[in-house]
Each structure stands twice: as C-alpha cells, then as structure tokens.
Amino acid sequence: MNGSLDTGTVLEADPPRKLVMTMTTRWDEEATAEGETRIAYGIVQVGNSCQLTVIHDLLRDGVNGQLYGGWLETGERPGAPGSLRYT
C-alpha cells in the first residue's frame, strides 16, 4: 500500500499461498475514522487455475460501506461478527 489512499502493514506472507495485512483507509475522514481492519488473501491451486479467498475482518458493526463496497458482490457474512468472506 503506497499511503495515498490507504496505509497498512504486512502481517504474514507465505508466497504464493497467503498474504495477511492491515489496512487503514485514507481517502476521506469518514472512512479513516473506521480505524484499522485486516485483510487475508488465500490462494489454492485448483486444477489449472486457482481459488482466491479474501477475508476482510476487524470491521465494527455498522461499518461504513466504503471499506468493503469494492469487493466482489458474491461475499457472504460468516459466523464471526465483524468480518466478510469472499471466495
């Protein structure tokens, strides 16, 4: 993350299978006020292709949609409050 729209820290990297990082949005005050969230990317080979799973968590109840509105619309809320999972 280059810091112009968001900032973050890589927490875990296991190429080519996993990347976990924090994210704080910086594009406007309202989004920045939401604080730090965490995004985990998991990649699994499936035949000649791959499956990408994105888990965006540490989201407060009622979080501003700007933080997750750009993810694929096929996401579903898992049992854990404060997270979104996309596969």
C-alpha positions in Angstrom: 0.0 0.0 0.0 1.6 3.3 -1.1 -0.1 5.5 1.5 -2.0 7.8 -0.8 -5.4 6.1 -0.4 -4.6 3.7 2.5 -1.9 2.5 4.8 -1.1 -0.9 6.1 1.4 -3.4 7.3 2.1 -6.9 6.1 1.5 -9.3 9.0 2.1 -12.6 7.2 3.4 -13.5 3.8 3.6 -17.1 2.5 4.1 -16.9 -1.3 2.2 -18.0 -3.3 -0.4 -19.2 -0.8 -1.2 -16.5 1.7 -0.9 -12.7 2.4 -2.3 -11.1 5.6 -2.2 -7.3 6.0 -3.7 -4.5 7.9 -5.5 -1.6 6.2 -6.5 1.9 7.3 -8.3 3.9 4.6 -7.2 7.5 3.9 -9.4 8.7 1.1 -11.7 10.7 3.4 -12.2 11.5 7.1 -15.3 9.3 7.5 -13.5 6.2 6.1 -10.3 6.9 8.1 -12.4 7.2 11.3 -13.3 3.5 10.9 -9.8 2.6 12.0 -7.6 -0.4 11.1 -9.0 -3.5 9.5 -7.3 -6.8 8.4 -7.4 -8.5 5.0 -6.3 -12.0 4.4 -5.8 -13.4 0.9 -5.6 -17.2 0.5 -4.7 -18.8 -2.8 -5.2 -22.5 -3.5 -4.4 -24.3 -6.8 -7.5 -25.9 -8.3 -6.5 -27.9 -11.4 -5.0 -25.5 -13.9 -6.5 -22.5 -12.1 -6.7 -21.2 -8.6 -9.2 -20.2 -6.0 -8.8 -16.9 -4.2 -10.4 -16.4 -0.8 -10.5 -12.9 0.7 -11.4 -12.4 4.4 -11.8 -8.8 5.5 -12.2 -8.6 9.2 -11.9 -6.4 12.3 -14.8 -4.5 10.9 -17.1 -2.9 13.5 -20.8 -3.4 13.4 -22.4 -0.9 11.1 -19.0 -0.2 9.4 -19.0 2.4 6.5 -19.7 0.6 3.2 -16.7 2.4 1.7 -14.4 -0.1 3.4 -15.8 -3.2 1.7 -18.1 -2.0 -1.1 -15.4 -2.6 -3.8 -15.1 -6.3 -3.0 -17.0 -8.8 -5.2 -20.7 -8.9 -4.6 -20.6 -12.6 -4.0 -19.4 -12.2 -0.5 -21.2 -13.7 2.5 -21.0 -12.9 6.2 -19.5 -15.9 8.0 -20.5 -16.7 11.6 -17.9 -14.3 13.1 -19.2 -10.8 13.5 -17.1 -8.1 12.0 -15.8 -10.0 9.0 -16.6 -10.6 5.4 -15.5 -13.6 3.4 -15.3 -13.8 -0.4 -14.4 -17.0 -2.3 
